[in-house]
Structure formats: C-alpha cells, structure tokens
Amino acid sequence: MNSILAIHPYKCDGLWVFDDSRVGLVQEPFVSGADTVIDRMVEHIPGADQGVTLLFSAHPFPGSHFEFNWLREESGGNWYYSPEYDLEGWLCPALFKYFDAAPKQIFVQVKTKAI
C-alpha cells in the first residue's frame, strides 16, 4: 500500500465529491463539515471547484500543509479536527478504502490538478 495517496475532489451539484475507480467510488461526497474544510483549503486555488489534487497520508510528508486529528467514531465514519481552521469534519466509511483503521492523524496537501 502507498504511504501517500491521491484523490481529485471536484464540485458536482454544489457538493465536493471524488471518483476513484481503483476502490470503486463514484461521486463519493464529502459531508458533515468535511465539505466546509475543503472550501477553506482550496480558497486560494483559482477554479478549484473544477477539480484539485488532494494528497494525504497518515504520516507527515514534505509539502503537506494541513493536519487533521482524530476525535471520535460515529455512524461508521470518523470525525477529524483541523487546528488550522478550528473546524471538525466527518469522513465516511470510504476512509477504510484507504486505511485499515482510522489514522490518529491525517496529513494533507492540496494543489491545482494537472490536466
């Protein structure tokens, strides 16, 4: 398994979603605060709603700009806290397509999606 993973969120019908054919996800939505956190992370990227690259890992990596700390499990998903934005966001059970167990921290880099 890779230590740094990548998805490409984009806006569809006003929601942040992503596709990942490798794990069988199509228009998987970010909800319950995770969408608000993404809005904040991409506010400096022109045209972000058309798609961005989001790199993430359970370990710090060069270029990671954001850190999310595990809070609690709920409804099969997990809540994470962003100290940078003082916001919580829920990650649905699709998290387990990428991790065997909910990581205590998730490190993220968001950048313009290469076309």
Biopython code that builds the backbone (N, CA, C, O; Angstrom):
import numpy as np
from Bio.PDB.StructureBuilder import StructureBuilder

atoms = [
    (1, "MET", "N", (0.852, -1.186, 0.000)),
    (1, "MET", "CA", (0.000, 0.000, 0.000)),
    (1, "MET", "C", (0.892, 1.243, 0.000)),
    (1, "MET", "O", (1.901, 1.286, 0.704)),
    (2, "ASN", "N", (0.523, 2.243, -0.783)),
    (2, "ASN", "CA", (1.264, 3.505, -0.818)),
    (2, "ASN", "C", (1.124, 4.236, 0.508)),
    (2, "ASN", "O", (0.100, 4.125, 1.183)),
    (3, "SER", "N", (2.167, 4.990, 0.880)),
    (3, "SER", "CA", (2.029, 5.814, 2.078)),
    (3, "SER", "C", (1.416, 7.166, 1.781)),
    (3, "SER", "O", (0.799, 7.768, 2.660)),
    (4, "ILE", "N", (1.574, 7.659, 0.559)),
    (4, "ILE", "CA", (0.914, 8.913, 0.156)),
    (4, "ILE", "C", (-0.109, 8.551, -0.908)),
    (4, "ILE", "O", (0.218, 7.953, -1.933)),
    (5, "LEU", "N", (-1.331, 8.920, -0.646)),
    (5, "LEU", "CA", (-2.444, 8.601, -1.535)),
    (5, "LEU", "C", (-2.946, 9.872, -2.197)),
    (5, "LEU", "O", (-2.686, 10.973, -1.711)),
    (6, "ALA", "N", (-3.664, 9.728, -3.300)),
    (6, "ALA", "CA", (-4.178, 10.896, -4.026)),
    (6, "ALA", "C", (-5.620, 10.671, -4.454)),
    (6, "ALA", "O", (-5.991, 9.589, -4.907)),
    (7, "ILE", "N", (-6.422, 11.716, -4.301)),
    (7, "ILE", "CA", (-7.760, 11.776, -4.880)),
    (7, "ILE", "C", (-7.888, 13.137, -5.548)),
    (7, "ILE", "O", (-7.045, 14.015, -5.361)),
    (8, "HIS", "N", (-8.949, 13.301, -6.327)),
    (8, "HIS", "CA", (-9.141, 14.545, -7.081)),
    (8, "HIS", "C", (-10.563, 15.067, -6.874)),
    (8, "HIS", "O", (-11.423, 14.889, -7.737)),
    (9, "PRO", "N", (-10.811, 15.712, -5.729)),
    (9, "PRO", "CA", (-12.147, 16.252, -5.467)),
    (9, "PRO", "C", (-12.526, 17.371, -6.436)),
    (9, "PRO", "O", (-11.680, 18.131, -6.908)),
    (10, "TYR", "N", (-13.825, 17.441, -6.713)),
    (10, "TYR", "CA", (-14.395, 18.481, -7.567)),
    (10, "TYR", "C", (-15.827, 18.725, -7.087)),
    (10, "TYR", "O", (-16.387, 17.934, -6.328)),
    (11, "LYS", "N", (-16.394, 19.820, -7.538)),
    (11, "LYS", "CA", (-17.769, 20.144, -7.139)),
    (11, "LYS", "C", (-18.749, 19.601, -8.179)),
    (11, "LYS", "O", (-18.553, 19.748, -9.385)),
    (12, "CYS", "N", (-19.798, 18.977, -7.678)),
    (12, "CYS", "CA", (-20.879, 18.464, -8.518)),
    (12, "CYS", "C", (-22.189, 18.787, -7.809)),
    (12, "CYS", "O", (-22.421, 18.346, -6.683)),
    (13, "ASP", "N", (-23.031, 19.550, -8.466)),
    (13, "ASP", "CA", (-24.316, 19.952, -7.867)),
    (13, "ASP", "C", (-24.128, 20.589, -6.499)),
    (13, "ASP", "O", (-24.933, 20.380, -5.592)),
    (14, "GLY", "N", (-23.050, 21.374, -6.356)),
    (14, "GLY", "CA", (-22.792, 22.102, -5.121)),
    (14, "GLY", "C", (-22.103, 21.307, -4.031)),
    (14, "GLY", "O", (-21.849, 21.839, -2.951)),
    (15, "LEU", "N", (-21.791, 20.034, -4.290)),
    (15, "LEU", "CA", (-21.127, 19.190, -3.289)),
    (15, "LEU", "C", (-19.706, 18.865, -3.728)),
    (15, "LEU", "O", (-19.440, 18.692, -4.917)),
    (16, "TRP", "N", (-18.798, 18.782, -2.766)),
    (16, "TRP", "CA", (-17.472, 18.254, -3.049)),
    (16, "TRP", "C", (-17.588, 16.740, -3.129)),
    (16, "TRP", "O", (-18.085, 16.097, -2.204)),
    (17, "VAL", "N", (-17.124, 16.168, -4.249)),
    (17, "VAL", "CA", (-17.167, 14.727, -4.465)),
    (17, "VAL", "C", (-15.838, 14.286, -5.084)),
    (17, "VAL", "O", (-15.037, 15.116, -5.514)),
    (18, "PHE", "N", (-15.619, 12.984, -5.123)),
    (18, "PHE", "CA", (-14.462, 12.462, -5.845)),
    (18, "PHE", "C", (-14.779, 11.081, -6.381)),
    (18, "PHE", "O", (-15.648, 10.374, -5.869)),
    (19, "ASP", "N", (-14.051, 10.716, -7.426)),
    (19, "ASP", "CA", (-14.156, 9.399, -8.046)),
    (19, "ASP", "C", (-12.826, 8.687, -7.819)),
    (19, "ASP", "O", (-11.769, 9.318, -7.844)),
    (20, "ASP", "N", (-12.876, 7.404, -7.603)),
    (20, "ASP", "CA", (-11.653, 6.612, -7.526)),
    (20, "ASP", "C", (-11.987, 5.196, -7.983)),
    (20, "ASP", "O", (-12.426, 4.359, -7.195)),
    (21, "SER", "N", (-11.771, 4.948, -9.267)),
    (21, "SER", "CA", (-12.118, 3.645, -9.841)),
    (21, "SER", "C", (-11.300, 2.518, -9.210)),
    (21, "SER", "O", (-11.735, 1.366, -9.211)),
    (22, "ARG", "N", (-10.129, 2.835, -8.676)),
    (22, "ARG", "CA", (-9.296, 1.800, -8.041)),
    (22, "ARG", "C", (-9.998, 1.154, -6.856)),
    (22, "ARG", "O", (-9.770, -0.019, -6.560)),
    (23, "VAL", "N", (-10.855, 1.920, -6.174)),
    (23, "VAL", "CA", (-11.541, 1.390, -4.988)),
    (23, "VAL", "C", (-13.065, 1.377, -5.148)),
    (23, "VAL", "O", (-13.793, 1.144, -4.183)),
    (24, "GLY", "N", (-13.540, 1.626, -6.369)),
    (24, "GLY", "CA", (-14.962, 1.521, -6.659)),
    (24, "GLY", "C", (-15.826, 2.677, -6.190)),
    (24, "GLY", "O", (-16.997, 2.476, -5.870)),
    (25, "LEU", "N", (-15.275, 3.886, -6.142)),
    (25, "LEU", "CA", (-16.063, 5.047, -5.707)),
    (25, "LEU", "C", (-16.354, 5.978, -6.877)),
    (25, "LEU", "O", (-15.472, 6.290, -7.676)),
    (26, "VAL", "N", (-17.599, 6.414, -6.961)),
    (26, "VAL", "CA", (-18.013, 7.367, -7.992)),
    (26, "VAL", "C", (-18.830, 8.459, -7.309)),
    (26, "VAL", "O", (-19.821, 8.178, -6.634)),
    (27, "GLN", "N", (-18.408, 9.690, -7.490)),
    (27, "GLN", "CA", (-19.058, 10.859, -6.890)),
    (27, "GLN", "C", (-19.317, 10.659, -5.395)),
    (27, "GLN", "O", (-20.404, 10.942, -4.892)),
    (28, "GLU", "N", (-18.290, 10.164, -4.701)),
    (28, "GLU", "CA", (-18.367, 9.991, -3.244)),
    (28, "GLU", "C", (-18.342, 11.379, -2.608)),
    (28, "GLU", "O", (-17.366, 12.109, -2.784)),
    (29, "PRO", "N", (-19.395, 11.765, -1.868)),
    (29, "PRO", "CA", (-19.455, 13.129, -1.341)),
    (29, "PRO", "C", (-18.714, 13.318, -0.021)),
    (29, "PRO", "O", (-18.597, 12.397, 0.788)),
    (30, "PHE", "N", (-18.225, 14.523, 0.168)),
    (30, "PHE", "CA", (-17.728, 14.990, 1.461)),
    (30, "PHE", "C", (-18.878, 15.741, 2.112)),
    (30, "PHE", "O", (-19.438, 16.656, 1.508)),
    (31, "VAL", "N", (-19.235, 15.371, 3.329)),
    (31, "VAL", "CA", (-20.373, 15.972, 4.027)),
    (31, "VAL", "C", (-19.993, 16.257, 5.476)),
    (31, "VAL", "O", (-18.872, 15.980, 5.903)),
    (32, "SER", "N", (-20.925, 16.803, 6.211)),
    (32, "SER", "CA", (-20.814, 16.981, 7.669)),
    (32, "SER", "C", (-19.533, 17.686, 8.097)),
    (32, "SER", "O", (-18.805, 17.210, 8.969)),
    (33, "GLY", "N", (-19.273, 18.823, 7.471)),
    (33, "GLY", "CA", (-18.130, 19.639, 7.852)),
    (33, "GLY", "C", (-16.899, 19.401, 7.008)),
    (33, "GLY", "O", (-16.097, 20.318, 6.834)),
    (34, "ALA", "N", (-16.714, 18.190, 6.472)),
    (34, "ALA", "CA", (-15.550, 17.924, 5.617)),
    (34, "ALA", "C", (-15.621, 18.806, 4.367)),
    (34, "ALA", "O", (-14.592, 19.245, 3.854)),
    (35, "ASP", "N", (-16.825, 19.061, 3.886)),
    (35, "ASP", "CA", (-17.009, 19.943, 2.722)),
    (35, "ASP", "C", (-16.576, 21.376, 3.040)),
    (35, "ASP", "O", (-15.963, 22.041, 2.205)),
    (36, "THR", "N", (-16.891, 21.842, 4.229)),
    (36, "THR", "CA", (-16.501, 23.194, 4.651)),
    (36, "THR", "C", (-14.985, 23.296, 4.789)),
    (36, "THR", "O", (-14.393, 24.310, 4.419)),
    (37, "VAL", "N", (-14.359, 22.254, 5.319)),
    (37, "VAL", "CA", (-12.900, 22.245, 5.450)),
    (37, "VAL", "C", (-12.257, 22.315, 4.060)),
    (37, "VAL", "O", (-11.289, 23.049, 3.864)),
    (38, "ILE", "N", (-12.787, 21.559, 3.102)),
    (38, "ILE", "CA", (-12.237, 21.613, 1.741)),
    (38, "ILE", "C", (-12.407, 23.009, 1.160)),
    (38, "ILE", "O", (-11.479, 23.537, 0.548)),
    (39, "ASP", "N", (-13.578, 23.615, 1.343)),
    (39, "ASP", "CA", (-13.775, 25.000, 0.872)),
    (39, "ASP", "C", (-12.661, 25.903, 1.376)),
    (39, "ASP", "O", (-12.122, 26.711, 0.619)),
    (40, "ARG", "N", (-12.316, 25.772, 2.641)),
    (40, "ARG", "CA", (-11.277, 26.616, 3.238)),
    (40, "ARG", "C", (-9.894, 26.279, 2.679)),
    (40, "ARG", "O", (-9.092, 27.178, 2.426)),
    (41, "MET", "N", (-9.614, 24.996, 2.488)),
    (41, "MET", "CA", (-8.290, 24.580, 2.000)),
    (41, "MET", "C", (-8.021, 25.046, 0.575)),
    (41, "MET", "O", (-6.872, 25.288, 0.205)),
    (42, "VAL", "N", (-9.081, 25.173, -0.229)),
    (42, "VAL", "CA", (-8.877, 25.486, -1.653)),
    (42, "VAL", "C", (-9.197, 26.936, -2.014)),
    (42, "VAL", "O", (-9.143, 27.300, -3.188)),
    (43, "GLU", "N", (-9.526, 27.762, -1.034)),
    (43, "GLU", "CA", (-9.959, 29.124, -1.355)),
    (43, "GLU", "C", (-8.908, 29.933, -2.104)),
    (43, "GLU", "O", (-9.254, 30.929, -2.739)),
    (44, "HIS", "N", (-7.643, 29.543, -2.054)),
    (44, "HIS", "CA", (-6.567, 30.252, -2.761)),
    (44, "HIS", "C", (-6.292, 29.666, -4.153)),
    (44, "HIS", "O", (-5.440, 30.179, -4.877)),
    (45, "ILE", "N", (-7.002, 28.599, -4.532)),
    (45, "ILE", "CA", (-6.764, 27.931, -5.814)),
    (45, "ILE", "C", (-7.844, 28.343, -6.804)),
    (45, "ILE", "O", (-9.008, 27.980, -6.636)),
    (46, "PRO", "N", (-7.465, 29.112, -7.856)),
    (46, "PRO", "CA", (-8.461, 29.512, -8.860)),
    (46, "PRO", "C", (-9.071, 28.292, -9.545)),
    (46, "PRO", "O", (-8.358, 27.365, -9.930)),
    (47, "GLY", "N", (-10.388, 28.301, -9.692)),
    (47, "GLY", "CA", (-11.085, 27.222, -10.381)),
    (47, "GLY", "C", (-11.080, 25.896, -9.644)),
    (47, "GLY", "O", (-11.256, 24.843, -10.257)),
    (48, "ALA", "N", (-10.880, 25.936, -8.344)),
    (48, "ALA", "CA", (-10.794, 24.701, -7.558)),
    (48, "ALA", "C", (-12.035, 23.831, -7.710)),
    (48, "ALA", "O", (-11.936, 22.605, -7.669)),
    (49, "ASP", "N", (-13.195, 24.443, -7.884)),
    (49, "ASP", "CA", (-14.416, 23.643, -7.991)),
    (49, "ASP", "C", (-14.405, 22.721, -9.208)),
    (49, "ASP", "O", (-15.183, 21.768, -9.264)),
    (50, "GLN", "N", (-13.537, 22.991, -10.181)),
    (50, "GLN", "CA", (-13.391, 22.127, -11.356)),
    (50, "GLN", "C", (-12.517, 20.912, -11.050)),
    (50, "GLN", "O", (-12.470, 19.969, -11.839)),
    (51, "GLY", "N", (-11.834, 20.929, -9.924)),
    (51, "GLY", "CA", (-11.025, 19.793, -9.500)),
    (51, "GLY", "C", (-9.672, 20.207, -8.966)),
    (51, "GLY", "O", (-9.028, 21.109, -9.502)),
    (52, "VAL", "N", (-9.253, 19.550, -7.917)),
    (52, "VAL", "CA", (-7.940, 19.746, -7.308)),
    (52, "VAL", "C", (-7.331, 18.366, -7.043)),
    (52, "VAL", "O", (-8.019, 17.346, -7.083)),
    (53, "THR", "N", (-6.049, 18.362, -6.779)),
    (53, "THR", "CA", (-5.385, 17.144, -6.340)),
    (53, "THR", "C", (-5.205, 17.236, -4.832)),
    (53, "THR", "O", (-4.677, 18.225, -4.323)),
    (54, "LEU", "N", (-5.638, 16.217, -4.130)),
    (54, "LEU", "CA", (-5.516, 16.165, -2.686)),
    (54, "LEU", "C", (-4.659, 14.944, -2.351)),
    (54, "LEU", "O", (-5.082, 13.802, -2.528)),
    (55, "LEU", "N", (-3.450, 15.208, -1.864)),
    (55, "LEU", "CA", (-2.552, 14.146, -1.412)),
    (55, "LEU", "C", (-2.740, 13.980, 0.090)),
    (55, "LEU", "O", (-2.860, 14.972, 0.809)),
    (56, "PHE", "N", (-2.768, 12.736, 0.577)),
    (56, "PHE", "CA", (-2.969, 12.532, 2.007)),
    (56, "PHE", "C", (-2.227, 11.291, 2.489)),
    (56, "PHE", "O", (-1.965, 10.354, 1.734)),
    (57, "SER", "N", (-1.903, 11.324, 3.771)),
    (57, "SER", "CA", (-1.141, 10.241, 4.380)),
    (57, "SER", "C", (-1.366, 10.238, 5.890)),
    (57, "SER", "O", (-1.731, 11.252, 6.484)),
    (58, "ALA", "N", (-1.143, 9.087, 6.486)),
    (58, "ALA", "CA", (-1.189, 9.005, 7.949)),
    (58, "ALA", "C", (0.129, 9.471, 8.560)),
    (58, "ALA", "O", (0.276, 9.501, 9.782)),
    (59, "HIS", "N", (1.086, 9.834, 7.710)),
    (59, "HIS", "CA", (2.401, 10.283, 8.168)),
    (59, "HIS", "C", (2.730, 11.637, 7.544)),
    (59, "HIS", "O", (2.348, 11.893, 6.403)),
    (60, "PRO", "N", (3.430, 12.507, 8.267)),
    (60, "PRO", "CA", (3.837, 13.792, 7.682)),
    (60, "PRO", "C", (4.697, 13.539, 6.444)),
    (60, "PRO", "O", (5.473, 12.585, 6.392)),
    (61, "PHE", "N", (4.542, 14.415, 5.448)),
    (61, "PHE", "CA", (5.377, 14.313, 4.251)),
    (61, "PHE", "C", (5.723, 15.720, 3.774)),
    (61, "PHE", "O", (4.982, 16.664, 4.049)),
    (62, "PRO", "N", (6.843, 15.870, 3.061)),
    (62, "PRO", "CA", (7.231, 17.195, 2.580)),
    (62, "PRO", "C", (6.123, 17.791, 1.710)),
    (62, "PRO", "O", (5.625, 17.140, 0.792)),
    (63, "GLY", "N", (5.752, 19.010, 2.003)),
    (63, "GLY", "CA", (4.700, 19.683, 1.240)),
    (63, "GLY", "C", (3.314, 19.546, 1.833)),
    (63, "GLY", "O", (2.378, 20.199, 1.370)),
    (64, "SER", "N", (3.163, 18.704, 2.857)),
    (64, "SER", "CA", (1.831, 18.629, 3.474)),
    (64, "SER", "C", (1.595, 19.936, 4.235)),
    (64, "SER", "O", (2.445, 20.388, 5.003)),
    (65, "HIS", "N", (0.432, 20.527, 4.005)),
    (65, "HIS", "CA", (0.112, 21.839, 4.568)),
    (65, "HIS", "C", (-0.871, 21.765, 5.725)),
    (65, "HIS", "O", (-0.948, 22.682, 6.542)),
    (66, "PHE", "N", (-1.617, 20.680, 5.793)),
    (66, "PHE", "CA", (-2.706, 20.592, 6.762)),
    (66, "PHE", "C", (-2.590, 19.302, 7.560)),
    (66, "PHE", "O", (-2.120, 18.278, 7.066)),
    (67, "GLU", "N", (-3.031, 19.385, 8.800)),
    (67, "GLU", "CA", (-3.032, 18.229, 9.695)),
    (67, "GLU", "C", (-4.424, 18.105, 10.298)),
    (67, "GLU", "O", (-5.019, 19.090, 10.735)),
    (68, "PHE", "N", (-4.925, 16.892, 10.314)),
    (68, "PHE", "CA", (-6.238, 16.616, 10.891)),
    (68, "PHE", "C", (-6.078, 15.566, 11.972)),
    (68, "PHE", "O", (-5.443, 14.533, 11.760)),
    (69, "ASN", "N", (-6.656, 15.835, 13.127)),
    (69, "ASN", "CA", (-6.512, 14.973, 14.287)),
    (69, "ASN", "C", (-7.815, 14.228, 14.563)),
    (69, "ASN", "O", (-8.896, 14.817, 14.597)),
    (70, "TRP", "N", (-7.680, 12.905, 14.762)),
    (70, "TRP", "CA", (-8.836, 12.059, 15.026)),
    (70, "TRP", "C", (-9.509, 12.466, 16.333)),
    (70, "TRP", "O", (-8.846, 12.732, 17.336)),
    (71, "LEU", "N", (-10.839, 12.507, 16.300)),
    (71, "LEU", "CA", (-11.612, 12.836, 17.500)),
    (71, "LEU", "C", (-12.428, 11.660, 18.010)),
    (71, "LEU", "O", (-12.326, 11.277, 19.175)),
    (72, "ARG", "N", (-13.249, 11.084, 17.114)),
    (72, "ARG", "CA", (-14.158, 10.033, 17.555)),
    (72, "ARG", "C", (-14.787, 9.338, 16.347)),
    (72, "ARG", "O", (-14.779, 9.857, 15.230)),
    (73, "GLU", "N", (-15.324, 8.166, 16.603)),
    (73, "GLU", "CA", (-16.058, 7.408, 15.591)),
    (73, "GLU", "C", (-17.541, 7.733, 15.717)),
    (73, "GLU", "O", (-18.049, 7.939, 16.820)),
    (74, "GLU", "N", (-18.226, 7.778, 14.585)),
    (74, "GLU", "CA", (-19.681, 7.951, 14.601)),
    (74, "GLU", "C", (-20.262, 7.459, 13.287)),
    (74, "GLU", "O", (-19.756, 7.785, 12.213)),
    (75, "SER", "N", (-21.312, 6.682, 13.378)),
    (75, "SER", "CA", (-22.061, 6.211, 12.209)),
    (75, "SER", "C", (-21.174, 5.518, 11.174)),
    (75, "SER", "O", (-21.382, 5.669, 9.970)),
    (76, "GLY", "N", (-20.202, 4.771, 11.641)),
    (76, "GLY", "CA", (-19.313, 4.042, 10.745)),
    (76, "GLY", "C", (-18.174, 4.870, 10.181)),
    (76, "GLY", "O", (-17.253, 4.325, 9.573)),
    (77, "GLY", "N", (-18.228, 6.185, 10.375)),
    (77, "GLY", "CA", (-17.167, 7.077, 9.913)),
    (77, "GLY", "C", (-16.408, 7.645, 11.103)),
    (77, "GLY", "O", (-16.565, 7.187, 12.235)),
    (78, "ASN", "N", (-15.590, 8.644, 10.830)),
    (78, "ASN", "CA", (-14.753, 9.219, 11.883)),
    (78, "ASN", "C", (-14.682, 10.730, 11.761)),
    (78, "ASN", "O", (-14.595, 11.277, 10.661)),
    (79, "TRP", "N", (-14.722, 11.394, 12.907)),
    (79, "TRP", "CA", (-14.593, 12.839, 12.981)),
    (79, "TRP", "C", (-13.126, 13.217, 13.147)),
    (79, "TRP", "O", (-12.394, 12.601, 13.922)),
    (80, "TYR", "N", (-12.711, 14.244, 12.404)),
    (80, "TYR", "CA", (-11.352, 14.783, 12.493)),
    (80, "TYR", "C", (-11.432, 16.283, 12.753)),
    (80, "TYR", "O", (-12.391, 16.949, 12.364)),
    (81, "TYR", "N", (-10.409, 16.793, 13.417)),
    (81, "TYR", "CA", (-10.342, 18.208, 13.770)),
    (81, "TYR", "C", (-9.190, 18.874, 13.033)),
    (81, "TYR", "O", (-8.076, 18.354, 12.982)),
    (82, "SER", "N", (-9.487, 20.042, 12.462)),
    (82, "SER", "CA", (-8.470, 20.868, 11.817)),
    (82, "SER", "C", (-8.091, 21.995, 12.764)),
    (82, "SER", "O", (-8.878, 22.920, 12.965)),
    (83, "PRO", "N", (-6.878, 21.934, 13.360)),
    (83, "PRO", "CA", (-6.472, 23.031, 14.238)),
    (83, "PRO", "C", (-6.287, 24.336, 13.473)),
    (83, "PRO", "O", (-6.494, 25.414, 14.030)),
    (84, "GLU", "N", (-5.902, 24.250, 12.211)),
    (84, "GLU", "CA", (-5.693, 25.452, 11.406)),
    (84, "GLU", "C", (-6.983, 26.245, 11.238)),
    (84, "GLU", "O", (-6.967, 27.475, 11.296)),
    (85, "TYR", "N", (-8.088, 25.556, 11.030)),
    (85, "TYR", "CA", (-9.366, 26.229, 10.799)),
    (85, "TYR", "C", (-10.316, 26.146, 11.995)),
    (85, "TYR", "O", (-11.394, 26.739, 11.970)),
    (86, "ASP", "N", (-9.926, 25.419, 13.033)),
    (86, "ASP", "CA", (-10.775, 25.203, 14.197)),
    (86, "ASP", "C", (-12.147, 24.672, 13.758)),
    (86, "ASP", "O", (-13.195, 25.156, 14.185)),
    (87, "LEU", "N", (-12.089, 23.645, 12.877)),
    (87, "LEU", "CA", (-13.302, 23.025, 12.355)),
    (87, "LEU", "C", (-13.195, 21.513, 12.484)),
    (87, "LEU", "O", (-12.106, 20.941, 12.460)),
    (88, "GLU", "N", (-14.356, 20.884, 12.621)),
    (88, "GLU", "CA", (-14.437, 19.433, 12.599)),
    (88, "GLU", "C", (-15.088, 19.001, 11.293)),
    (88, "GLU", "O", (-15.929, 19.706, 10.736)),
    (89, "GLY", "N", (-14.685, 17.832, 10.817)),
    (89, "GLY", "CA", (-15.293, 17.259, 9.626)),
    (89, "GLY", "C", (-15.369, 15.754, 9.761)),
    (89, "GLY", "O", (-14.479, 15.125, 10.333)),
    (90, "TRP", "N", (-16.439, 15.180, 9.229)),
    (90, "TRP", "CA", (-16.672, 13.742, 9.310)),
    (90, "TRP", "C", (-16.228, 13.087, 8.014)),
    (90, "TRP", "O", (-16.593, 13.535, 6.927)),
    (91, "LEU", "N", (-15.445, 12.033, 8.129)),
    (91, "LEU", "CA", (-15.057, 11.239, 6.967)),
    (91, "LEU", "C", (-15.827, 9.923, 7.027)),
    (91, "LEU", "O", (-15.769, 9.193, 8.016)),
    (92, "CYS", "N", (-16.541, 9.642, 5.956)),
    (92, "CYS", "CA", (-17.427, 8.483, 5.905)),
    (92, "CYS", "C", (-16.631, 7.174, 5.862)),
    (92, "CYS", "O", (-15.402, 7.206, 5.794)),
    (93, "PRO", "N", (-17.310, 6.031, 5.900)),
    (93, "PRO", "CA", (-16.616, 4.750, 5.878)),
    (93, "PRO", "C", (-15.741, 4.511, 4.644)),
    (93, "PRO", "O", (-14.956, 3.563, 4.637)),
    (94, "ALA", "N", (-15.849, 5.327, 3.618)),
    (94, "ALA", "CA", (-14.945, 5.208, 2.465)),
    (94, "ALA", "C", (-13.486, 5.396, 2.904)),
    (94, "ALA", "O", (-12.571, 4.989, 2.188)),
    (95, "LEU", "N", (-13.265, 6.001, 4.062)),
    (95, "LEU", "CA", (-11.917, 6.140, 4.620)),
    (95, "LEU", "C", (-11.207, 4.785, 4.671)),
    (95, "LEU", "O", (-9.989, 4.703, 4.508)),
    (96, "PHE", "N", (-11.987, 3.726, 4.902)),
    (96, "PHE", "CA", (-11.404, 2.393, 5.041)),
    (96, "PHE", "C", (-11.062, 1.743, 3.698)),
    (96, "PHE", "O", (-10.544, 0.626, 3.663)),
    (97, "LYS", "N", (-11.345, 2.427, 2.614)),
    (97, "LYS", "CA", (-10.835, 2.003, 1.301)),
    (97, "LYS", "C", (-9.347, 2.352, 1.203)),
    (97, "LYS", "O", (-8.630, 1.809, 0.363)),
    (98, "TYR", "N", (-8.888, 3.266, 2.073)),
    (98, "TYR", "CA", (-7.516, 3.767, 2.024)),
    (98, "TYR", "C", (-6.684, 3.381, 3.251)),
    (98, "TYR", "O", (-5.458, 3.301, 3.168)),
    (99, "PHE", "N", (-7.335, 3.146, 4.365)),
    (99, "PHE", "CA", (-6.648, 2.803, 5.610)),
    (99, "PHE", "C", (-7.342, 1.605, 6.257)),
    (99, "PHE", "O", (-8.567, 1.493, 6.208)),
    (100, "ASP", "N", (-6.562, 0.715, 6.859)),
    (100, "ASP", "CA", (-7.143, -0.428, 7.564)),
    (100, "ASP", "C", (-7.899, 0.006, 8.816)),
    (100, "ASP", "O", (-8.909, -0.594, 9.183)),
    (101, "ALA", "N", (-7.403, 1.045, 9.460)),
    (101, "ALA", "CA", (-8.031, 1.615, 10.656)),
    (101, "ALA", "C", (-7.944, 3.133, 10.541)),
    (101, "ALA", "O", (-7.073, 3.659, 9.848)),
    (102, "ALA", "N", (-8.837, 3.829, 11.214)),
    (102, "ALA", "CA", (-8.820, 5.298, 11.165)),
    (102, "ALA", "C", (-7.510, 5.810, 11.752)),
    (102, "ALA", "O", (-7.215, 5.546, 12.917)),
    (103, "PRO", "N", (-6.718, 6.543, 10.961)),
    (103, "PRO", "CA", (-5.456, 7.062, 11.494)),
    (103, "PRO", "C", (-5.698, 8.113, 12.575)),
    (103, "PRO", "O", (-6.704, 8.822, 12.549)),
    (104, "LYS", "N", (-4.778, 8.204, 13.512)),
    (104, "LYS", "CA", (-4.870, 9.224, 14.564)),
    (104, "LYS", "C", (-4.652, 10.620, 13.985)),
    (104, "LYS", "O", (-5.172, 11.602, 14.515)),
    (105, "GLN", "N", (-3.886, 10.710, 12.901)),
    (105, "GLN", "CA", (-3.686, 11.982, 12.203)),
    (105, "GLN", "C", (-3.700, 11.719, 10.705)),
    (105, "GLN", "O", (-3.298, 10.653, 10.238)),
    (106, "ILE", "N", (-4.170, 12.708, 9.968)),
    (106, "ILE", "CA", (-4.091, 12.665, 8.511)),
    (106, "ILE", "C", (-3.432, 13.966, 8.072)),
    (106, "ILE", "O", (-3.839, 15.056, 8.474)),
    (107, "PHE", "N", (-2.409, 13.827, 7.242)),
    (107, "PHE", "CA", (-1.662, 14.970, 6.716)),
    (107, "PHE", "C", (-2.055, 15.149, 5.257)),
    (107, "PHE", "O", (-2.167, 14.176, 4.512)),
    (108, "VAL", "N", (-2.268, 16.420, 4.848)),
    (108, "VAL", "CA", (-2.840, 16.702, 3.540)),
    (108, "VAL", "C", (-2.093, 17.822, 2.825)),
    (108, "VAL", "O", (-1.646, 18.793, 3.437)),
    (109, "GLN", "N", (-1.975, 17.657, 1.525)),
    (109, "GLN", "CA", (-1.527, 18.724, 0.635)),
    (109, "GLN", "C", (-2.585, 18.857, -0.452)),
    (109, "GLN", "O", (-3.019, 17.854, -1.019)),
    (110, "VAL", "N", (-3.000, 20.074, -0.746)),
    (110, "VAL", "CA", (-3.963, 20.329, -1.811)),
    (110, "VAL", "C", (-3.285, 21.229, -2.832)),
    (110, "VAL", "O", (-2.643, 22.219, -2.480)),
    (111, "LYS", "N", (-3.437, 20.868, -4.113)),
    (111, "LYS", "CA", (-2.834, 21.682, -5.160)),
    (111, "LYS", "C", (-3.674, 21.632, -6.425)),
    (111, "LYS", "O", (-4.588, 20.819, -6.555)),
    (112, "THR", "N", (-3.349, 22.504, -7.338)),
    (112, "THR", "CA", (-4.040, 22.550, -8.620)),
    (112, "THR", "C", (-3.924, 21.196, -9.296)),
    (112, "THR", "O", (-2.864, 20.570, -9.279)),
    (113, "LYS", "N", (-5.011, 20.754, -9.884)),
    (113, "LYS", "CA", (-4.999, 19.471, -10.586)),
    (113, "LYS", "C", (-4.364, 19.644, -11.947)),
    (113, "LYS", "O", (-4.769, 20.514, -12.719)),
    (114, "ALA", "N", (-3.376, 18.829, -12.247)),
    (114, "ALA", "CA", (-2.733, 18.853, -13.566)),
    (114, "ALA", "C", (-3.720, 18.250, -14.575)),
    (114, "ALA", "O", (-4.391, 17.256, -14.298)),
    (115, "ILE", "N", (-3.783, 18.868, -15.725)),
    (115, "ILE", "CA", (-4.725, 18.371, -16.758)),
    (115, "ILE", "C", (-3.975, 17.587, -17.800)),
    (115, "ILE", "O", (-4.578, 17.087, -18.749)),
]
sb = StructureBuilder()
sb.init_structure("model")
sb.init_model(0)
sb.init_chain("A")
sb.init_seg("    ")
for serial, (resi, resn, name, xyz) in enumerate(atoms, 1):
    if name == "N":
        sb.init_residue(resn, " ", resi, " ")
    sb.init_atom(name, np.array(xyz, "f"), 0.0, 1.0, " ", f" {name:<3s}", serial, name[0])
structure = sb.get_structure()
